[in-house]
Amino acid sequence: MYKKKCPDCNGSSYSSYSKGQWTCPYCEEDLTDVEAVMTDDNE
């Protein structure tokens, strides 16, 4: 799983794919250029 933290609202967004368009599910900020971090399955 990949995780991106929104710089606008600090919400965490998760995806199984790190490429392509990525929008914050909380505030709809474009997270495409935010670095994705690999997470553990336990997060």
N, C-alpha and C positions, 0 to 999 in steps of 0.2 A: 504494500500500500504506500501511496505517496501522500504527503501532507503539505499544504501551503497555508501560511498565516497571513490573513488580510491586513495590510498596513493601514487600512481605513477604519475598520471596526474591531480588529484583533480577533475575529472569528477564525476558527480552524476549519479547513476544507480538506476532504480526503478523496482520493481517486485511485483506481488500480492502474491508471495510465497517466504518465507525467507530461505528455506532449499535447500540442493543440490548444484550442481556446479553453480557458478555465475562468469561470465566473464565481465570485463569492456567493454562497447560498443565502447569506444573511443580508448583505447590503448591495449585491449585484455589481460590486467593483470588479474590474477586469484584472485577474490575477495571472494572466498569461506570462508576463515578464517576471513574476516573482519566482524565486528559486524553490523547487520542490525538494522536500527532504524525505528520504526513505524512513518509514516507521516500522516498529515492531508490531506483530499481530495483537499484542496485549494492550495497545494504546487505545 
